[in-house]
Amino acid sequence: MIQPIRFSDDPLMRDIPETATKFEYGNMVIAMLHPEKKELDWLIINKENPQIHYHIYQKKGEVYFLKTHNFKTSRKKHELIDIEESMKMLGKMLTNLFSKAERIYLDDKRFANEVVYFLVEHKLYVKGKTKNKVIFDQNYDVEEVSFCKIDVICHKLGFVFDKNNNEKDLVFVQNGSIFRLEIKHFEEIQNFNSFF
């Protein structure tokens, strides 16, 4: 029998006050508007673009996703986003993106002198908190590995950088195989942001 996930068992969750209604991670702020209602009612704001915010809420059992533009005047523009349609669009974009992944091998001459920087030991933690607000941050270790010495037994995710120290390739190891996805392909899904 499958047991339900109990978030209270997670050390991270035990560090969050029950009274907290506002959560920050990087530039993202998520606020619970009416926790006493026991229904979904969240406000999401990107601090880099505070003129736009999102409101996800329930009304009579239905879930709604509302995008609001706050203009410099007191005027606001509300757009109701079709959740099902947006998830279909995201699914198509991700399918298209990962279809461009290329299976590569340890003896691939293009990567003979490359170093892969794998992200390991990722951890999300509570950086700060008050009675009503929790700020999250993350840390992770980076493991440098010569491409030809990648251990294909362990699942990993990493990057190869170009000579200007820009991410060039995403490299992931899964089920004994190595895959490469050029970073330039991620630009194609940036259009998804305009949908939201």
C-alpha positions as CSV (number, residue, x, y, z in Angstrom):
1,M,0.0,0.0,0.0
2,I,1.3,3.4,-1.0
3,Q,1.6,5.8,1.9
4,P,0.8,9.5,1.4
5,I,3.6,12.0,1.6
6,R,3.7,13.7,4.9
7,F,5.5,17.0,4.5
8,S,5.8,17.4,8.3
9,D,8.3,14.6,8.2
10,D,10.7,16.7,6.1
11,P,13.2,18.7,8.2
12,L,12.7,21.7,5.9
13,M,9.0,21.7,6.6
14,R,9.5,21.4,10.4
15,D,11.5,24.7,10.1
16,I,8.5,26.6,8.8
17,P,6.1,28.4,11.2
18,E,2.5,27.3,10.9
19,T,1.6,31.0,10.9
20,A,3.6,31.7,7.8
21,T,1.6,33.1,4.8
22,K,4.4,34.6,2.7
23,F,7.2,32.6,1.0
24,E,10.2,34.0,-0.9
25,Y,12.7,32.2,-3.1
26,G,15.0,34.3,-5.2
27,N,12.9,36.8,-7.0
28,M,9.7,34.9,-6.5
29,V,7.2,35.8,-3.8
30,I,4.2,33.6,-3.0
31,A,1.6,34.8,-0.6
32,M,-1.5,32.9,0.8
33,L,-4.2,35.5,0.8
34,H,-6.9,33.9,3.0
35,P,-5.5,30.8,4.8
36,E,-8.5,30.6,7.0
37,K,-10.7,29.7,4.0
38,K,-8.9,26.4,3.5
39,E,-9.2,26.9,-0.2
40,L,-6.5,27.7,-2.8
41,D,-5.9,31.4,-2.8
42,W,-2.4,32.4,-3.7
43,L,-0.7,35.5,-5.1
44,I,2.5,35.1,-7.1
45,I,4.9,38.0,-7.8
46,N,8.2,38.1,-9.6
47,K,10.2,40.9,-7.9
48,E,11.9,41.7,-11.1
49,N,8.6,42.5,-12.8
50,P,6.2,43.7,-10.0
51,Q,3.9,45.3,-12.6
52,I,2.5,41.8,-13.2
53,H,1.2,39.4,-10.7
54,Y,-0.7,36.1,-10.8
55,H,-3.6,35.0,-8.6
56,I,-4.5,31.3,-8.3
57,Y,-7.7,30.7,-6.5
58,Q,-10.7,28.4,-6.1
59,K,-14.3,29.3,-6.5
60,K,-17.1,26.8,-6.0
61,G,-14.5,24.0,-6.4
62,E,-13.1,25.3,-9.7
63,V,-9.5,26.6,-10.0
64,Y,-8.8,29.9,-11.7
65,F,-5.5,31.4,-12.8
66,L,-5.7,35.2,-13.2
67,K,-2.9,37.5,-14.6
68,T,-3.0,41.1,-13.6
69,H,-1.1,44.0,-15.1
70,N,-0.7,47.0,-12.8
71,F,-0.2,50.1,-14.8
72,K,1.4,53.3,-13.5
73,T,-2.0,54.9,-13.4
74,S,-4.4,53.1,-11.0
75,R,-5.8,51.1,-13.9
76,K,-5.4,47.3,-13.9
77,K,-5.9,44.8,-16.6
78,H,-7.0,41.2,-15.7
79,E,-6.6,38.2,-18.0
80,L,-8.0,34.8,-17.1
81,I,-5.5,32.1,-18.2
82,D,-6.8,28.8,-19.5
83,I,-4.9,26.4,-17.2
84,E,-5.5,23.3,-19.3
85,E,-4.5,25.1,-22.5
86,S,-1.4,26.6,-21.0
87,M,-0.3,23.1,-19.6
88,K,-0.8,21.6,-23.1
89,M,1.3,24.4,-24.6
90,L,4.0,23.9,-22.0
91,G,4.0,20.1,-22.6
92,K,4.4,20.6,-26.4
93,M,7.3,23.1,-25.8
94,L,9.1,20.7,-23.4
95,T,8.5,17.7,-25.7
96,N,10.0,19.7,-28.6
97,L,12.9,20.9,-26.5
98,F,13.9,17.4,-25.2
99,S,13.5,15.9,-28.6
100,K,16.6,17.9,-29.5
101,A,18.7,16.1,-26.9
102,E,21.5,14.1,-28.5
103,R,22.8,10.8,-27.1
104,I,26.6,11.0,-26.9
105,Y,29.3,8.6,-25.9
106,L,32.5,8.8,-23.7
107,D,34.7,8.6,-26.8
108,D,33.0,11.6,-28.6
109,K,35.8,13.6,-30.0
110,R,33.9,16.9,-29.7
111,F,34.0,16.5,-25.9
112,A,37.5,15.0,-25.6
113,N,39.0,18.0,-23.7
114,E,35.8,19.2,-22.0
115,V,35.1,19.4,-18.3
116,V,31.6,18.8,-17.1
117,Y,30.4,20.6,-14.0
118,F,27.8,18.4,-12.3
119,L,25.5,19.7,-9.7
120,V,25.5,17.4,-6.6
121,E,24.1,17.5,-3.1
122,H,21.4,20.1,-3.9
123,K,19.7,21.4,-0.7
124,L,16.9,23.9,-0.2
125,Y,16.9,25.5,3.2
126,V,15.3,28.3,5.3
127,K,17.5,31.3,5.1
128,G,15.3,33.5,7.3
129,K,11.9,33.6,8.9
130,T,9.5,35.6,10.9
131,K,6.1,34.7,12.3
132,N,4.5,35.4,8.9
133,K,7.3,35.1,6.3
134,V,9.8,32.5,5.2
135,I,12.8,33.1,2.9
136,F,14.2,30.1,1.2
137,D,17.6,29.7,-0.4
138,Q,19.6,26.8,-1.9
139,N,23.1,25.5,-2.0
140,Y,24.7,22.7,-3.9
141,D,28.2,21.3,-4.5
142,V,29.7,21.2,-8.0
143,E,31.7,18.2,-9.1
144,E,34.2,18.8,-12.0
145,V,34.7,15.7,-14.2
146,S,36.6,15.2,-17.4
147,F,34.0,14.2,-20.0
148,C,35.8,10.9,-20.8
149,K,35.7,10.0,-17.1
150,I,31.9,10.4,-16.5
151,D,30.5,7.7,-14.4
152,V,27.4,6.6,-16.3
153,I,26.0,4.5,-13.4
154,C,24.8,7.6,-11.4
155,H,22.1,9.9,-12.6
156,K,23.6,13.4,-12.9
157,L,22.9,16.8,-14.4
158,G,25.6,19.2,-15.4
159,F,27.0,21.8,-17.8
160,V,29.8,22.4,-20.2
161,F,31.0,26.0,-20.6
162,D,32.5,27.7,-23.6
163,K,35.7,29.8,-23.5
164,N,33.8,32.9,-22.4
165,N,32.5,30.9,-19.4
166,N,28.9,30.8,-20.7
167,E,26.9,27.6,-20.4
168,K,27.1,25.8,-23.8
169,D,25.6,22.4,-23.2
170,L,23.4,20.8,-20.7
171,V,24.7,17.2,-20.0
172,F,22.6,14.6,-18.2
173,V,23.3,11.0,-17.4
174,Q,20.4,8.7,-17.1
175,N,20.0,4.9,-17.2
176,G,23.6,4.4,-18.3
177,S,23.5,6.9,-21.2
178,I,24.8,10.4,-21.6
179,F,22.7,13.0,-23.3
180,R,23.6,16.5,-24.4
181,L,21.2,19.4,-25.1
182,E,22.6,22.7,-26.5
183,I,21.7,25.7,-24.3
184,K,20.6,27.7,-27.4
185,H,17.5,25.5,-27.7
186,F,16.2,26.8,-24.3
187,E,15.8,30.2,-26.0
188,E,12.9,28.7,-28.0
189,I,10.8,28.1,-24.8
190,Q,11.3,31.7,-23.6
191,N,8.3,32.6,-25.7
192,F,6.3,30.6,-23.2
193,N,6.8,33.6,-20.8
194,S,4.9,35.8,-23.2
195,F,1.9,33.4,-22.9
196,F,1.9,34.1,-19.2
